[in-house]
Each structure stands twice: as C-alpha cells, then as structure tokens.
Amino acid sequence: MIDKRVDDLDAALAGIAVGATIMISGFGNAGIPANLLRGLGAMGLSGLTVILNAVRRLEESDPVFFADEQVDHVITTAFRGPGQETAAFEQQWRDGKLTFEIVPQGTFAERIRAGGAGVPAFYTPTAAGTPLAEGREQRDFNGQARVLETALTADVALLRAQKADRYGNLFFHGTQSNFGTAMATAARLTIAEVEEISAKTLPPEQVHLPGVYVQRILQAARED
C-alpha cells in the first residue's frame, strides 16, 4: 500500500531545486494551487521556469516570485489581463531580466499533452503566418501551412483538486481540472493540494486523475 499524504508544505515541496521547471495548473481562479505557490515562493529559489496558463495568476498568488526575481523564463498563453496595469513581471521582461514565450492556448494544452505522451513534437496550423511562427520550422500539408511545436515537460507539476484518497487519486470540481491532468503526466513529480482527503479509496467514477501520476498530496484549505 502506498500512502502519498504529507503533513505540511515543507514535506510537500521537499527537493524542488534552483533552476527547476514547474508547471502550475489553473484557469481563471479555478485550480490554482495557491498554498503550494506561497510555500514555493518562501523557499527563495532562483532561475525558475514556470509554465502556466496566465502569468498574472502567479503574481497574484505570491508577488515574491517576481519581487525577488526568482523566475527566469515563463511559458504562458496570457501576458496581461484586460485593463491591467504594467505588472512586475512585465517590467522585468522589459528590463531583460526574464524571458517570455507566448503560446496559443490550444497549442499550449497540446504541447503539455504531448510531453506526457512521449511525443517530442507535432505540426499545427495554429499561428501559421503570424509573428508567433517566426523562427519555427514550417511545412505544408495538403496545401495548408503548419508550424512545428515541441512538447513541454517539467520537473514538477503543482495542482489543486477538490478531493483525494491516500493513494493520490484525484477528484476535480468542475473546471478545476483544466490543464492539471495533462501537467501531471508531463512532470517527473506531481504535488497536489486538496480540500479533502477521503478515508476510503475514491470510487472509479470519481477518479479524474489516477494516483499513478501523483506523488504527494497535501490537505489545504481553499484560497479565494
């Protein structure tokens, strides 16, 4: 029997090193692992690469990531929210202190899925003929231009789920799953914070992510 429960943030985040590549689940406010992010920020690591849907969510969870210049590279689909003022991460990008890779959202999801499936690269028509395709290999298939995109993998994936059992099986509430299920397959270490840990094994119909993809689970209150 494997018990994947950990007692606190220190145990949950143990072993994450300087220069790590970290995938972070979340779409809007759904599925953001806010407790894990604050714990990670407090570790004071540097040289991080972060892969997440909207970079502003990282700053909202804990401004220390950019205030202390912990992040070197960001792969994301959303650079700035509507009406948002210039944020710390944008200023650091302007100052040459970090680099950004902006990816169309569907391509972002597929690059992560491909990483988890062991597919090193794929062609997509998305972004063909736009500035996002500049410098990338392009080929025509049946008369349509397609862009070569490489898979994304990570050292660590941080997820938020509603419920887990001790074996690491996860149940997500609604859109809470978003990119998390794919990220778990593409990372060497997956850590999930959950609101509830079931005393019994989750029934099959509630297992949205099998525990084979999850190494650590931490019970943590939901953060708004």
Backbone bond lengths (Angstrom), bond angles and torsions (degrees), N, CA, C in turn:
res aa  C-N    CA-C-N  psi(-1)  N-CA   C-N-CA  omega(-1)  CA-C   N-CA-C  phi
1 M - - - 1.448 - - 1.537 109.72 -
2 I 1.314 115.85 138.59 1.457 120.21 -178.80 1.524 108.81 -116.16
3 D 1.317 116.38 121.64 1.465 121.78 178.07 1.526 108.07 -105.59
4 K 1.318 117.20 114.29 1.460 121.60 -174.30 1.526 112.88 -99.39
5 R 1.313 117.95 7.77 1.454 121.51 178.31 1.530 110.98 -71.38
6 V 1.335 115.85 140.30 1.460 121.31 173.16 1.524 107.78 -123.04
7 D 1.333 115.99 157.77 1.462 120.34 -170.79 1.516 114.69 -87.46
8 D 1.342 117.31 -27.55 1.464 118.44 -174.61 1.523 110.69 -154.94
9 L 1.333 115.35 177.05 1.460 120.77 -178.05 1.522 112.26 -63.01
10 D 1.324 117.37 -37.55 1.464 119.56 -179.80 1.519 110.86 -59.30
11 A 1.321 116.36 -43.66 1.464 120.34 179.72 1.523 110.99 -70.22
12 A 1.331 116.20 -37.43 1.460 119.86 -178.87 1.524 111.55 -63.95
13 L 1.318 116.98 -39.15 1.464 121.73 -172.36 1.528 113.09 -100.78
14 A 1.307 118.10 4.99 1.465 121.56 -177.19 1.523 111.32 -57.39
15 G 1.325 115.54 135.75 1.458 120.95 174.83 1.508 115.23 93.52
16 I 1.333 118.44 -11.13 1.466 119.05 176.71 1.523 108.05 -70.06
17 A 1.324 116.67 129.23 1.461 120.95 -168.85 1.517 112.59 -113.96
18 V 1.304 114.65 165.32 1.466 122.00 171.40 1.528 108.75 -53.65
19 G 1.333 115.77 137.07 1.454 120.80 177.32 1.514 114.84 82.17
20 A 1.323 117.67 8.47 1.464 120.95 -177.71 1.526 111.53 -68.91
21 T 1.331 115.78 152.03 1.459 122.79 171.35 1.525 107.22 -101.26
22 I 1.333 115.93 124.67 1.458 120.76 -170.80 1.525 110.30 -127.50
23 M 1.337 116.28 123.68 1.457 121.97 171.93 1.520 108.47 -91.06
24 I 1.337 116.38 138.97 1.459 121.79 -176.91 1.522 108.46 -128.82
25 S 1.325 116.76 121.07 1.455 120.17 -179.14 1.524 110.46 -73.04
26 G 1.334 115.35 167.21 1.455 120.14 175.61 1.511 112.95 134.33
27 F 1.333 114.63 139.01 1.458 122.08 173.59 1.519 105.81 -141.23
28 G 1.333 117.08 116.41 1.451 118.38 -167.56 1.516 107.65 62.78
29 N 1.330 116.06 -133.56 1.465 119.25 177.19 1.522 112.58 -95.72
30 A 1.328 117.58 2.61 1.461 120.63 -177.07 1.525 110.73 -87.33
31 G 1.311 115.74 125.50 1.460 120.18 174.92 1.506 115.79 82.33
32 I 1.340 118.36 12.79 1.465 120.38 177.92 1.533 109.19 -77.51
33 P 1.326 119.05 123.01 1.471 121.46 179.39 1.529 110.85 -83.20
34 A 1.339 115.72 68.73 1.464 121.21 -169.57 1.527 112.97 -61.33
35 N 1.320 117.13 -39.49 1.467 119.32 179.95 1.523 111.67 -64.80
36 L 1.326 116.06 -44.68 1.458 119.74 178.41 1.527 111.23 -63.63
37 L 1.328 116.51 -37.74 1.460 119.51 -179.84 1.523 111.45 -65.68
38 R 1.316 117.51 -41.42 1.459 118.98 178.20 1.527 110.88 -66.01
39 G 1.321 116.11 -37.80 1.456 118.69 176.31 1.516 112.11 -64.99
40 L 1.326 116.43 -39.58 1.458 120.42 178.62 1.520 110.73 -65.82
41 G 1.339 116.61 -43.17 1.459 119.91 179.05 1.517 111.77 -59.45
42 A 1.313 116.75 -37.58 1.463 121.03 -178.63 1.530 112.50 -69.09
43 M 1.327 117.41 -16.74 1.461 120.18 179.50 1.525 111.83 -73.43
44 G 1.335 117.02 -19.44 1.458 120.63 175.88 1.514 115.00 69.80
45 L 1.329 117.08 28.82 1.459 120.15 -179.88 1.530 110.35 -71.81
46 S 1.313 116.08 159.92 1.465 121.01 178.96 1.527 109.41 -129.10
47 G 1.328 115.33 167.93 1.458 120.79 175.46 1.511 114.32 69.50
48 L 1.330 117.69 23.50 1.454 120.93 -176.46 1.523 112.11 -75.19
49 T 1.322 116.19 144.40 1.467 123.11 165.38 1.516 106.61 -108.24
50 V 1.334 117.04 125.90 1.462 120.13 -179.51 1.522 109.42 -116.70
51 I 1.328 115.03 138.79 1.458 123.16 -179.48 1.521 106.88 -122.53
52 L 1.334 116.76 111.39 1.459 120.72 -177.37 1.516 109.70 -156.81
53 N 1.321 116.01 160.49 1.457 121.13 -173.52 1.525 112.60 -64.89
54 A 1.331 117.55 -46.97 1.470 121.25 -177.76 1.511 109.29 -132.28
55 V 1.317 117.20 115.77 1.458 120.73 -172.40 1.524 112.22 -64.65
56 R 1.335 117.99 -27.87 1.459 118.86 -178.33 1.527 111.38 -64.10
57 R 1.350 117.79 -24.27 1.459 119.88 179.30 1.519 111.49 -65.55
58 L 1.319 117.62 -29.91 1.459 120.73 177.46 1.521 109.79 -68.32
59 E 1.317 116.84 -43.35 1.465 120.26 179.10 1.523 110.99 -67.01
60 E 1.341 116.74 -36.65 1.458 119.88 178.32 1.526 111.51 -66.71
61 S 1.325 117.20 -36.13 1.457 120.76 -179.14 1.523 111.17 -69.79
62 D 1.318 116.48 -41.82 1.467 120.31 177.62 1.529 109.00 -160.67
63 P 1.329 118.13 104.03 1.472 121.38 -178.55 1.524 113.80 -59.22
64 V 1.331 117.88 -16.13 1.459 121.19 -175.98 1.528 111.78 -59.85
65 F 1.338 118.44 -29.08 1.464 119.96 -178.37 1.528 111.43 -56.04
66 F 1.314 116.43 -40.82 1.462 119.89 -179.45 1.525 111.90 -97.53
67 A 1.326 117.51 -32.17 1.460 119.95 177.33 1.523 110.99 -60.44
68 D 1.321 116.46 -37.01 1.464 121.34 179.97 1.526 112.81 -98.77
69 E 1.334 116.25 7.98 1.468 122.52 177.03 1.525 111.62 54.28
70 Q 1.324 115.58 50.07 1.455 120.81 179.33 1.529 112.62 -83.31
71 V 1.329 117.48 -18.96 1.462 122.23 -173.29 1.534 110.33 -104.53
72 D 1.325 116.17 129.74 1.465 121.76 177.42 1.525 112.66 -100.23
73 H 1.344 116.87 -32.14 1.465 120.07 -174.35 1.523 109.69 -145.87
74 V 1.340 115.87 141.00 1.462 121.95 -179.65 1.525 109.29 -128.00
75 I 1.320 116.70 132.41 1.467 122.50 170.80 1.517 105.92 -114.88
76 T 1.328 117.18 119.14 1.456 120.83 -170.43 1.521 111.08 -153.42
77 T 1.333 116.31 168.14 1.465 120.89 177.00 1.518 111.75 -106.63
78 A 1.335 117.66 -17.33 1.473 120.85 -175.47 1.516 109.20 -132.58
79 F 1.317 115.56 117.54 1.461 120.73 -175.97 1.524 111.42 -85.48
80 R 1.325 117.08 -43.56 1.462 120.35 -176.92 1.520 108.72 -147.30
81 G 1.325 116.07 139.94 1.451 120.86 178.94 1.515 112.13 -77.55
82 P 1.344 118.12 162.48 1.464 122.05 178.89 1.524 111.29 -57.38
83 G 1.317 116.12 126.23 1.453 121.07 177.34 1.510 115.20 73.85
84 Q 1.323 117.23 5.07 1.457 120.16 -178.03 1.519 111.32 -73.58
85 E 1.317 115.85 137.57 1.461 120.94 175.43 1.531 109.42 -71.10
86 T 1.328 115.03 164.83 1.461 119.30 177.21 1.528 109.04 -58.48
87 A 1.329 115.99 120.47 1.461 121.47 -176.47 1.518 110.55 -92.08
88 A 1.334 115.78 170.31 1.459 120.25 -179.14 1.512 111.38 -61.08
89 F 1.345 117.29 -40.02 1.466 118.87 -178.70 1.517 111.32 -66.47
90 E 1.344 117.41 -34.06 1.458 119.61 178.46 1.525 110.65 -68.73
91 Q 1.323 116.55 -39.95 1.458 119.91 179.17 1.526 110.69 -64.97
92 Q 1.320 116.63 -39.20 1.466 119.15 178.02 1.520 111.11 -65.69
93 W 1.326 116.82 -36.32 1.463 120.24 175.37 1.529 110.00 -63.23
94 R 1.328 116.92 -44.73 1.470 120.62 178.82 1.525 111.33 -62.26
95 D 1.322 115.80 -33.11 1.469 120.62 -179.14 1.526 112.50 -85.35
96 G 1.326 117.52 0.79 1.457 121.25 178.87 1.508 114.78 75.53
97 K 1.341 117.15 20.79 1.458 120.55 -178.09 1.524 112.67 -91.50
98 L 1.323 117.41 -14.98 1.461 121.01 174.13 1.520 108.89 -149.16
99 T 1.321 115.57 161.69 1.456 121.18 -179.44 1.523 109.75 -117.07
100 F 1.350 114.18 153.27 1.459 120.85 -178.29 1.515 110.13 -124.45
101 E 1.336 115.62 146.14 1.449 122.00 167.73 1.530 106.57 -126.35
102 I 1.325 116.55 113.58 1.453 122.01 179.71 1.523 108.71 -94.07
103 V 1.342 116.32 127.50 1.460 122.15 -173.24 1.524 109.19 -127.25
104 P 1.345 118.94 134.00 1.463 119.77 172.48 1.527 110.14 -54.59
105 Q 1.330 116.79 143.73 1.459 120.05 -170.00 1.533 113.59 -60.77
106 G 1.329 117.41 -42.49 1.459 119.36 178.45 1.515 111.90 -64.34
107 T 1.330 116.38 -39.47 1.461 120.93 176.95 1.518 110.90 -65.60
108 F 1.315 115.87 -39.41 1.469 122.06 176.79 1.530 110.33 -56.36
109 A 1.327 116.15 -49.69 1.464 120.75 -179.73 1.526 111.47 -62.96
110 E 1.324 116.55 -41.54 1.459 119.86 -177.99 1.527 111.94 -71.34
111 R 1.317 118.07 -34.09 1.467 120.03 177.16 1.528 110.84 -63.67
112 I 1.325 116.63 -37.33 1.463 120.20 177.41 1.523 110.18 -70.39
113 R 1.345 116.67 -45.45 1.460 120.14 178.92 1.524 110.75 -59.02
114 A 1.339 116.07 -42.08 1.461 120.37 178.99 1.525 110.87 -62.83
115 G 1.322 116.89 -40.36 1.459 119.72 178.02 1.511 112.10 -59.99
116 G 1.329 116.47 -40.54 1.455 120.21 178.59 1.513 113.37 -70.87
117 A 1.344 116.60 -27.59 1.467 121.22 -178.61 1.520 112.67 -89.77
118 G 1.321 117.68 -4.15 1.457 120.56 -179.21 1.511 114.04 79.63
119 V 1.332 117.46 18.86 1.462 122.58 176.87 1.527 107.75 -92.20
120 P 1.325 119.48 115.87 1.460 120.05 -172.25 1.521 115.03 -72.22
121 A 1.336 118.09 -27.11 1.466 120.72 -177.47 1.523 109.11 -165.56
122 F 1.318 116.04 164.17 1.461 121.77 179.18 1.522 108.88 -155.69
123 Y 1.329 116.05 161.49 1.464 121.76 176.86 1.525 109.98 -102.45
124 T 1.320 116.47 140.55 1.454 122.09 178.51 1.525 109.84 -141.21
125 P 1.341 118.09 145.93 1.462 119.72 176.52 1.524 112.52 -75.83
126 T 1.336 116.83 -16.69 1.464 120.29 -178.82 1.526 110.76 -61.63
127 A 1.312 116.28 130.58 1.468 125.33 178.44 1.522 113.68 81.09
128 A 1.315 118.41 -5.13 1.477 119.34 177.38 1.529 109.60 -60.23
129 G 1.333 116.02 134.26 1.453 121.11 179.73 1.514 114.84 79.76
130 T 1.327 117.83 7.28 1.466 121.76 178.73 1.529 109.66 -115.16
131 P 1.333 117.70 169.22 1.470 119.67 178.00 1.531 113.39 -59.71
132 L 1.339 117.53 -24.30 1.461 119.67 179.79 1.523 112.21 -66.71
133 A 1.326 116.81 -19.73 1.466 120.73 -178.96 1.520 112.77 -91.31
134 E 1.311 116.95 -6.73 1.465 119.82 -178.10 1.526 111.15 -61.41
135 G 1.333 115.37 133.03 1.457 121.24 178.98 1.516 114.27 81.84
136 R 1.335 117.53 1.48 1.458 121.01 179.35 1.526 110.51 -104.86
137 E 1.325 115.24 151.29 1.454 119.44 175.72 1.529 109.65 -65.80
138 Q 1.347 116.61 134.33 1.458 121.11 178.11 1.531 109.58 -130.69
139 R 1.339 115.42 143.81 1.461 121.25 176.86 1.517 109.48 -139.58
140 D 1.342 114.60 156.10 1.457 120.69 176.05 1.526 109.54 -95.97
141 F 1.325 116.60 131.62 1.458 123.43 173.17 1.521 107.92 -125.12
142 N 1.336 115.32 115.73 1.467 120.46 -178.31 1.522 112.04 54.55
143 G 1.335 114.42 38.96 1.451 119.99 176.40 1.513 114.84 81.48
144 Q 1.309 118.04 4.11 1.466 120.97 -179.83 1.524 110.40 -114.20
145 A 1.337 115.77 129.18 1.462 120.48 179.04 1.522 110.37 -70.99
146 R 1.320 115.12 136.74 1.459 120.69 178.60 1.527 109.57 -134.71
147 V 1.315 114.94 150.10 1.460 122.56 -175.08 1.528 109.12 -108.62
148 L 1.335 115.82 136.52 1.458 120.20 176.84 1.531 109.44 -79.64
149 E 1.326 116.17 125.38 1.460 122.34 177.18 1.524 108.91 -119.71
150 T 1.314 116.42 137.07 1.463 120.80 179.86 1.521 110.90 -92.71
151 A 1.312 115.81 153.74 1.462 121.82 -179.54 1.529 110.48 -69.78
152 L 1.338 115.01 157.55 1.456 121.89 175.86 1.529 109.75 -113.52
153 T 1.313 115.85 132.00 1.462 121.73 172.20 1.522 107.93 -132.01
154 A 1.330 116.38 170.00 1.458 119.44 -176.12 1.524 110.71 -149.38
155 D 1.312 114.28 162.30 1.465 119.82 172.46 1.521 110.30 -74.27
156 V 1.342 115.79 -38.72 1.461 121.70 -173.39 1.520 110.00 -139.52
157 A 1.336 116.60 142.45 1.459 122.46 168.85 1.520 107.98 -119.44
158 L 1.338 116.71 132.07 1.461 122.42 177.41 1.522 108.21 -111.41
159 L 1.338 117.10 123.94 1.453 122.66 -173.81 1.520 110.93 -126.03
160 R 1.341 114.49 159.73 1.459 121.94 171.01 1.520 108.25 -125.01
161 A 1.341 117.47 126.25 1.461 122.30 177.50 1.519 109.05 -130.36
162 Q 1.312 115.87 165.82 1.456 120.68 179.62 1.527 111.79 -78.60
163 K 1.329 115.68 -42.29 1.464 118.98 -172.27 1.523 110.32 -148.63
164 A 1.327 115.46 151.31 1.465 122.00 176.21 1.513 108.73 -143.56
165 D 1.317 116.35 163.91 1.457 120.25 164.75 1.524 107.62 -110.53
166 R 1.310 117.00 177.08 1.469 118.81 -173.27 1.521 113.34 -67.58
167 Y 1.322 117.16 -16.14 1.459 120.72 179.33 1.527 112.59 -85.49
168 G 1.334 116.81 -1.67 1.459 120.48 177.13 1.512 114.89 92.71
169 N 1.334 118.70 1.48 1.463 120.22 174.52 1.529 109.10 -65.11
170 L 1.332 116.98 135.64 1.464 120.56 -174.10 1.519 112.31 -117.01
171 F 1.330 114.84 141.98 1.461 123.72 171.58 1.521 107.50 -116.12
172 F 1.341 117.24 125.77 1.457 122.37 178.60 1.523 110.06 -103.44
173 H 1.317 115.98 143.75 1.458 121.01 177.13 1.524 108.97 -92.78
174 G 1.335 116.59 110.80 1.461 121.29 177.17 1.518 112.80 57.71
175 T 1.339 115.30 -130.40 1.470 121.19 -175.99 1.525 112.96 -75.66
176 Q 1.313 116.98 4.43 1.463 121.06 177.92 1.527 112.06 -57.82
177 S 1.319 117.07 -26.17 1.471 119.81 -177.75 1.520 111.86 -69.58
178 N 1.337 117.23 -42.42 1.471 125.28 -177.42 1.529 113.52 25.81
179 F 1.338 118.40 -113.17 1.466 121.31 -176.67 1.532 112.91 -87.23
180 G 1.333 117.01 -6.28 1.458 120.50 -171.26 1.505 115.09 -62.06
181 T 1.335 117.20 -40.53 1.464 118.71 -177.54 1.524 111.59 -64.14
182 A 1.333 116.62 -41.11 1.463 119.64 178.00 1.525 111.00 -69.29
183 M 1.331 116.87 -40.69 1.460 120.45 -179.92 1.524 111.63 -59.80
184 A 1.328 116.63 -38.09 1.466 120.02 -179.64 1.521 111.71 -61.76
185 T 1.317 117.18 -33.22 1.467 119.88 179.98 1.525 111.84 -77.77
186 A 1.335 116.95 -20.86 1.463 121.51 -173.84 1.525 113.57 -99.32
187 A 1.318 117.60 1.12 1.464 121.21 -177.91 1.524 110.86 -115.73
188 R 1.313 115.76 150.04 1.466 119.98 178.46 1.526 111.77 -74.10
189 L 1.340 116.63 -29.54 1.458 122.30 -179.72 1.519 108.79 -133.20
190 T 1.337 117.70 122.13 1.452 122.00 177.95 1.519 109.35 -114.19
191 I 1.327 115.23 127.96 1.460 122.70 -179.21 1.524 107.16 -121.80
192 A 1.325 116.90 127.32 1.458 120.80 -178.60 1.519 110.50 -121.31
193 E 1.326 115.72 134.01 1.455 120.16 168.38 1.522 107.71 -99.47
194 V 1.325 116.40 139.27 1.466 121.10 -175.48 1.520 109.49 -137.05
195 E 1.324 114.77 154.69 1.449 119.03 179.12 1.528 111.83 -79.79
196 E 1.321 116.32 -28.11 1.457 120.13 -176.30 1.518 110.49 -141.44
197 I 1.325 116.61 138.11 1.462 121.85 171.83 1.520 107.33 -113.20
198 S 1.307 116.05 117.75 1.455 122.07 -176.57 1.524 111.24 -72.44
199 A 1.324 115.37 140.14 1.463 119.81 176.90 1.523 111.51 -71.89
200 K 1.330 116.00 -20.23 1.461 121.30 179.76 1.523 109.98 -113.24
201 T 1.309 116.20 159.71 1.458 120.80 175.21 1.527 109.15 -62.54
202 L 1.327 116.80 134.36 1.456 120.11 179.41 1.526 110.28 -62.02
203 P 1.324 118.35 138.31 1.465 120.23 175.89 1.522 109.98 -65.93
204 P 1.320 118.24 152.89 1.469 121.41 -174.85 1.523 113.97 -53.20
205 E 1.336 117.56 -38.09 1.460 119.69 -177.38 1.523 112.98 -69.65
206 Q 1.331 117.18 -12.15 1.467 120.53 177.35 1.526 112.57 -101.76
207 V 1.299 118.11 -2.73 1.468 120.61 -179.04 1.530 109.30 -87.38
208 H 1.322 115.68 100.02 1.463 121.12 178.04 1.526 111.72 -88.03
209 L 1.330 116.44 -25.37 1.465 121.56 174.50 1.522 107.82 -138.19
210 P 1.332 118.43 116.67 1.467 120.70 -179.21 1.526 112.00 -64.74
211 G 1.318 115.35 145.93 1.456 120.87 -177.55 1.514 114.88 -63.08
212 V 1.324 118.58 -14.87 1.460 120.57 177.63 1.523 111.17 -61.12
213 Y 1.345 117.32 -22.80 1.458 121.23 -179.79 1.534 113.05 -95.46
214 V 1.305 117.23 -0.17 1.470 121.58 -174.70 1.520 109.39 -121.53
215 Q 1.332 116.79 128.86 1.459 120.38 -178.06 1.529 113.58 -102.13
216 R 1.348 117.52 -28.88 1.470 119.82 -177.94 1.530 109.52 -141.42
217 I 1.341 116.08 140.81 1.461 120.66 174.29 1.523 109.31 -129.68
218 L 1.317 114.95 138.90 1.467 121.98 -178.76 1.522 108.61 -127.89
219 Q 1.315 116.46 126.89 1.462 119.30 174.97 1.521 108.62 -78.88
220 A 1.329 115.79 124.35 1.455 121.08 -175.48 1.515 109.42 -148.52
221 A 1.315 116.20 138.25 1.462 120.99 179.92 1.516 110.36 -62.52
222 R 1.335 115.65 149.93 1.464 120.59 178.22 1.522 109.49 -68.29
223 E 1.335 115.87 137.10 1.458 121.65 177.27 1.522 108.70 -107.64
224 D 1.338 117.54 125.23 1.467 121.51 178.70 1.512 110.77 -82.59
